Structures are given as C-alpha cells and as structure tokens.
Amino acid sequence: MANLWSGRFSKQMEHYTADYNESISFDYKLYKYSIMGSIAHVKMLEKQGIISEAIRDELLRGLSIVEKKLDQNEVELNIIDEDIMMIIEKELIKEIGDTGKYLHTARSRNDQNAVDETLFLREATKKTIACLQDLLEVIVKKAEEEAHKIMPGFTHLQHAQPITVGFYYMAHFQGLKRDVERFQESLKRINVNPLGACALAGTTLPTDRAFITELLGFAETSENALDTIGSRDSISEYLFNAAMCMIHLSGFAEEIIVFNSQEFNFITINDSFCTGSSIMPQKKNPDIAELVRGKSGRAIGNLVTMLTVLKGTFLTLNKDYQEDKEALFDSIHTLDRTLFIFARMLQNITFNEEVLKEHLKKGFIEATDIAEYLVKNQIPFREAHEIVGVLVKYCEKHNKNFPDITKSDLKKVDFPIELDDLSQFSIENCITNRNSYGGTSFSDVDRQIKNGKNFIATLKV
C-alpha cells in the first residue's frame, strides 16, 4: 500500500530518505493513546452526523482489532509508513476496507500527534508525581529515625554550624516537594484538549470539540488552533521540571558520595547499592549515587535539545518537532528510574553517630552561638563577631577547642562577659536553642516532619 498522502507525488521516498524521516522506531509507544484519541474522534463524528452509526461501529470494531494486534506485536513497523498514526490507519483499512478511510475526517496528523502526546504526558506526569511521593515518604521516615543525631552543617564545604540529621533530610525534602508542586502545576496546562485543531486552522465540518474534551477527560479545550499545533510548551515544561528534579537528586547524590568517603565516613551505604573494583579487592564504590549524579546530564541535555529545536521555528508545524519525543521519553524513563532507585538506596543508608561526634569537635562550629549570646547581652553583632573571631584565632594558636577554654583564657582575649568556661555552648545546646522557625532545633524539625507528612497525605487524595 502506498503512503496515505501519496496522491500528489510521482515517486516513493528513497529508503534512506524514509529512514531519516521516520519516527515509528520511537513513537510506536504512543499507540494506545493514538487509538484512545481516535475512538473519541469517531464517536464525535457520528454524534455530529458527519458519519453514520454503521460507519462509527465499524471504525470502532476495526480500531479494537488493530489495538489487539499492536498489543501482541503482530503489526509490522515499516519505516515507509513514517509514524504510529499512519500505521494505525493503514492497519485499520486492511482490517475493515474502505470504511477505514473515514477515520481521518476532520483531523490532521498535526492535532492527532498533539493529542497522543498530551494523553501520554498526562499519564506520565502523574506517574512521576507518584515516584516523587515514594521518595518523599522515605526521606520523612529517615528524618524521623535519625532526627536526634547531630552532624556538621557546611558552607563552602567547611564546618559551619551543627545541625541534626533529621534537619538535613528535611532540607532535601523541601527541594523535592517543590518538584512535586511544579509537576502538579504543569498538569493543569497539560490537561487541555488539542484534538480538533486539525492542521492549524480548524475545520469547515461541524465538529464538537467540547464532546471530545469530555470523552478524553480533559479539563478544557485549547483556545487557538494555530497555537495548539505550534506549541510544545507542555513537553518543554516537563523536561525543565525533570532537569530541575535531577539537579536536586544530583546534589543529594554528591553529598552521599562525599559522606561515604574515608575522609568523612559520615554514612554507611548498604553493600547492595555499591560495586567493587576489578583490580583493587578492598574497594566499595558508591556507584548508584555516582550514576544519579551522572544521569542528571541526560535530563539537562534533553531540555537543551527541546529548547533548541523550538528556538526560531515558524508557526505552525515543522518537522523539527519530531525531535520532541526521544528527548521526552528519555527524560521520563531516566527520572522515574532514578527516583525509584534513589529511594531504595536512602532506605539503606545509616549515619555513623560516633564518627559525627568526632567531626563536631572540629571547626569551632559553636562560634555563631557564642556571638549571638553576646548580642543578647547588648553587644552589637559586628563587635560580637570580632570578639569571637579573636577567640577562634586564640584557640588555633594554642591548639584548643571551645570546650578546653577556661576563665583565664577568656580574660586573655578580653572576653566582655565573665564566664568560667564555654560549657553552656555545648553542641546539644546549639541545637536546642536554635529554635527559630525553620531552624535545626529538635522541636522545629519535629514540626517540619509533621508538615512533610501532611503534604504527602495530600498527594494520596
């Protein structure tokens, strides 16, 4: 059978042209959505009197047969047929004869492709949100389990202030929560029916797009046919959301890699998420975390690909847009797999409390609390900062930490308030007293965990 658009042409495409032009090698996975859209379209055509009931019934019967054949891999995916939409229509005509030629009435491959991708993307976005929910549940559970373990917090990869492990986990919860919210927001823009826009300007036939919108469960119908066919905003938005989420995971993975190193030894990763060396028997490598970090490049690259494809294209359809699918499919596959494996890895990570206690003795991480104590005693913060800075320099010179400082030491650095020692600025007190909203105190982390659980509960509605 010749191409369904071949009437105007005197020659078939060369094989190498067809090979370069085809998308069936990757868009075949849209077949269920393409048939779903076709079924709604056929029902609308009959409702509007554009086709008869008998033709409707025969088209629906034929589409059911074609779907089953595709389910069972009984359809040849020929590159001459270009894409899944043309293959479905050809197979339909094979099954039910010339009646199948009514299927494409009042639509174009342009709006058909748009609805196929939109239906697919709506489902994929919901699945990604479910994968994120799974990871958030793991993070909250880990935050609860290790809520009272204390670790150094970092700026510039140097010890800065003490924080709890629960606080650390809930920090990563927040970034991933925003990712969920971005995907939820994008669903509102995805859930718009493009079918019926036709090639770019609608149709002269008396279609009812609102009926299709209802049948396919869309929230609304697209407003302008030219924009509908020329837009790939929803795909671009998913790719941005995926890239942003992968960046969050990549940063998290980087910390796991560093914390797992011998230099830190903050955490222990279960052996089932690590690999060994082919030559060095002692090695235990954090490969899953490294792969997460590396795969963020795929998501970023797919976003750049899509934005570059769209840059400067002319309304409305351009063949350039065929490049949207591989980028989208890859980002969905990469992100969902990464979210799943990352959650499983986190479930099997433990912070090494005794090691953390040793690290907390380094870096004078109680310094800010001492400065704020001076502020509470009516000393301007900038002066307090200078006083504590002098104290730190004294400690470094005399090889002391804050717990070693005596009343005599404090007099030597002209500490402005008489104290016997600095014992009130213990690491535990630094945590307990840092109870500003959003802080690392035990009580506020409990609040953050509670709010995190409440957010997760809303995703189950």
C-alpha positions, 0 to 999 in steps of 0.5 A: 500500500502506498503512503496515505498522502501519496496522491500528489507525488510521482515517486516513493521516498528513497529508503534512506530518505524514509529512514531519516524521516521516520519516527515509528522506531520511537513513537510506536509507544504512543499507540494506545493513546493514538487509538484512545484519541481516535475512538473519541474522534469517531464517536464525535463524528457520528454524534455530529452526523458527519458519519453514520452509526454503521460507519462509527461501529465499524471504525470502532470494531476495526480500531479494537482489532488493530489495538489487539494486534499492536498489543501482541506485536503482530503489526509490522513497523515499516519505516515507509509508513513514517509514524504510529498514526499512519500505521494505525490507519493503514492497519485499520483499512486492511482490517475493515476496507474502505470504511477505514478511510473515514477515520481521518475526517476532520483531523490532521496528523498535526492535532492527532500527534498533539493529542497522543502526546498530551494523553501520554504526558498526562499519564506520565506526569502523574506517574512521576508525581507518584515516584516523587511521593515514594521518595518523599515518604522515605526521606520523612521516615529517615528524618524521623529515625535519625532526627536526634543525631547531630552532624556538621552543617557546611558552607563552602564545604567547611564546618559551619554550624551543627545541625541534626540529621533529621534537619538535613533530610528535611532540607532535601525534602523541601527541594523535592516537594517543590518538584512535586508542586511544579509537576502538579502545576504543569498538569493543569496546562497539560490537561487541555484538549488539542484534538480538533485543531486539525492542521492549524486552522480548524475545520469547515465540518461541524465538529464538537470539540467540547464532546471530545474534551469530555470523552478524553477527560480533559479539563478544557479545550485549547483556545487557538488552533494555530497555537495548539499545533505550534506549541510544545510548551507542555513537553518543554515544561516537563523536561525543565521540571525533570532537569530541575528534579535531577539537579536536586537528586544530583546534589543529594547524590554528591553529598552521599558520595562525599559522606561515604568517603574515608575522609568523612565516613559520615554514612554507611551505604548498604553493600547492595547499592555499591560495586567493587573494583576489578583490580583493587579487592578492598574497594566499595564504590558508591556507584548508584549515587555516582550514576544519579549524579551522572544521569542528571546530564541526560535530563539537562541535555534533553531540555537543551535539545527541546529548547533548541529545536523550538528556538526560531521555528515558524508557526505552525508545524515543522518537522523539527518537532519530531525531535520532541519525543526521544528527548521526552521519553528519555527524560521520563524513563531516566527520572522515574528510574532514578527516583525509584532507585534513589529511594531504595538506596536512602532506605539503606543508608545509616549515619555513623553517630560516633564518627559525627561526634568526632567531626563536631569537635572540629571547626569551632562550629559553636562560634555563631552561638557564642556571638549571638549570646553576646548580642543578647547581652547588648553587644552589637553583632559586628563587635560580637563577631570580632570578639569571637573571631579573636577567640577562634584565632586564640584557640588555633594558636594554642591548639584548643577547642571551645570546650578546653577554654577556661576563665583565664583564657577568656580574660586573655582575649578580653572576653566582655562577659565573665564566664568560667568556661564555654560549657553552656555552648555545648553542641546539644545546646546549639541545637536546642536553642536554635529554635527559630522557625525553620531552624535545626532545633529538635522541636522545629524539625519535629514540626517540619516532619509533621508538615512533610507528612501532611503534604504527602497525605495530600498527594494520596487524595 
